[in-house]
Amino acid sequence: MRGSTRLKWAVCATAVALAATACGGGGSDSGGGGGASGIVSASWGDPQSPLEPANTNEVQGGKVLDMLFRGLKKYNPKTGKAENMVAASITTSDSLNFAIKLNPGWTFSDGDPVTSDSFINAWNYGALLKNAQKNASFFRFIDGYDAVHPEKEGAASTAQTLGGLKKVDDLNFTVKLGAKFSTWPDTLGYSAYDPLPKSFFSNHAAWLNKPIGNGPYTVDSYTKGQTMKMRKWAGYKGPDPAQNGGIDLRVYTDNNTAYTDLQAGNIDLVDDIPASQLKNAKSDLGDRFINQPAGIIQTVSFPLYDPKWSGPNAAKIRQGLSMAINRAQITEQIFQKTREPASDWTSPVLGEAGGFKAGLCGDACTFNPTEAKKLITEAGGLPGGQVTLTSNVDTGSHKDWSDAVCNSINNALGNDKACVFNPIGTFADFRSKVTNKQMTGMFRTGWQMDYPLIQNFLQPIYFTNASSNDSHYTNANFDKLINEANAEPDTAKAVSLFQDSEKQLAIDMPAIPLWYQNGTGGYSTKISNVALNQFSVPVYNEIKVS
């Protein structure tokens, strides 16, 4: 899943599509003051899709789901470790059959109890082909997935529910996987596996208009392009209640504007400092500037569904383009060393034991303009003589680094028109074009981990027909290695198999690793106890208002 925005404006009138509320941070538009009832204003971007858990695979929607729901597990905001939340226990003796026991007493904010059916029905809905959920492939591990979601184009479902899900009673159910997956329980903190209330199914349209969850916040209101108001749920019985009265997620289409707003005191929290402000952020904000490692990697991908990028020589061209990018220069000059040049497809936050291996990509990720030009020339040159790089420009300083990437390619190839940046105005429009296979050249595909496993950096993105396989890459050897790694109970051996799959990516280069990203943010003097988790998302429920 992921990519985000953060910052502020100096004057309300300059805001782009700000909510129709009073200008200012803190709790000014809520009528409340500080303390446990104070409202935090935070920068945000409209999500691509309605906020169904199985249909949200990008960071803006993910921020809301993180506040609205609690699943079987939750990732510790400091360590990233998967810890039981709604689950009392998840046990297995063979890494194939799992018994799940729920903690009693959990309810949704409409009073509906959280039961085994809340998970079973949600997972069946998410997996079923006709529901067209973007995260459907996360359920492919469960036995019977092929029947409810056949991968062959044009094929119809032969079952409506996953055969591997069995209800025991209201607080117990079992899951049978289609193949052994030793670390499967650690994936269950991801929002695709969240439970759903009965109202989701009985009145779907009304639920989409105002989603109901079982987390520490409820959705008070949402005006697209303006604001989503999340409010503390007083009836929440979980161990991590909100320490504030709510979060106003304000839509910004320019994170430089948001940063200016932060400085002016018109917003409380931004969680993506624009590249142009990184050199000033520490002096501007002092201890209120956040800069910490996160499970994020920035990549650019290729539309392998386009014949010109899938021909016999195309992989050599993709490797050449990767070698033409001076990652070290861009991360230093554009990002003030808040990024680290990438040399594999994962993240340093995993650690070596978790699968990160510096240099695994080898020569294909090493800046070498001479070899880059040679490879591309030998392959017949760039398709059509030019490559475009497409990204949204409303979040993440993407124009700055995209221009720098194209300039590096142009300098390496000795052609100032070899690479051209193609901006898309908003994140939602950009993602829609990616999803609808409308890319013709390179396009931005940064990844923010859903859970802290090496598997998550590889399978959801590069496995055949996976949920976030935006390049539509497919390789039988890669898929085989992923399946073998999932089934391997020995962690060290499993990690080695995952790394072998990365070696296949270095050969095929469906996506170019650019850099590992730190989480950066800043906040106002009105709030405290502010931190980003390992996913670079603010830990909203722990923020306190003065």
Sequence and secondary structure as in RCSB ss.txt:
>XXXX:A:sequence
MRGSTRLKWAVCATAVALAATACGGGGSDSGGGGGASGIVSASWGDPQSPLEPANTNEVQGGKVLDMLFRGLKKY
NPKTGKAENMVAASITTSDSLNFAIKLNPGWTFSDGDPVTSDSFINAWNYGALLKNAQKNASFFRFIDGYDAVHP
EKEGAASTAQTLGGLKKVDDLNFTVKLGAKFSTWPDTLGYSAYDPLPKSFFSNHAAWLNKPIGNGPYTVDSYTKG
QTMKMRKWAGYKGPDPAQNGGIDLRVYTDNNTAYTDLQAGNIDLVDDIPASQLKNAKSDLGDRFINQPAGIIQTV
SFPLYDPKWSGPNAAKIRQGLSMAINRAQITEQIFQKTREPASDWTSPVLGEAGGFKAGLCGDACTFNPTEAKKL
ITEAGGLPGGQVTLTSNVDTGSHKDWSDAVCNSINNALGNDKACVFNPIGTFADFRSKVTNKQMTGMFRTGWQMD
YPLIQNFLQPIYFTNASSNDSHYTNANFDKLINEANAEPDTAKAVSLFQDSEKQLAIDMPAIPLWYQNGTGGYST
KISNVALNQFSVPVYNEIKVS
>XXXX:A:secstr
       B SSGGG SS  SS S STTTTTT  SBTT EEEEEE   SS   GGG  SHHHHHHHHHH   SEEE
 TTT  EEESSEEEEEESSSSEEEEEE TT B TTS B  HHHHHHHHHHHH GGG  TTGGGGGGBTTHHHHS 
 STT   S SS TTEEEEETTEEEEEBSS  TTGGGGTTSGGG    HHHHHSHHHHHHS   SSSEEEEEEETT
TEEEEEE TT  SSS  SSSEEEEEE S HHHHHHHHHHTS SEES   GGGHHHHHHHHGGGEEEEEEEEEEEE
E  TTSGGGSSTTHHHHHHHHHHT  HHHHHHHTTTTSEEE SSSS GGGHHHHT  TTTTGGGGS  HHHHHHH
HHHTTSSGGG EEEEEESSSTTHHHHHHHHHHHHHHHHT TTSEEEEEES HHHHHHHHHTT   SEEE  EE S
SSSHHHHHHHHHSTT TT TT    HHHHHHHHHHHH  SHHHHHHHHHHHHHHHHHH SEEEEEEEEEEEEE T
TEES  B TTS B GGG EE 
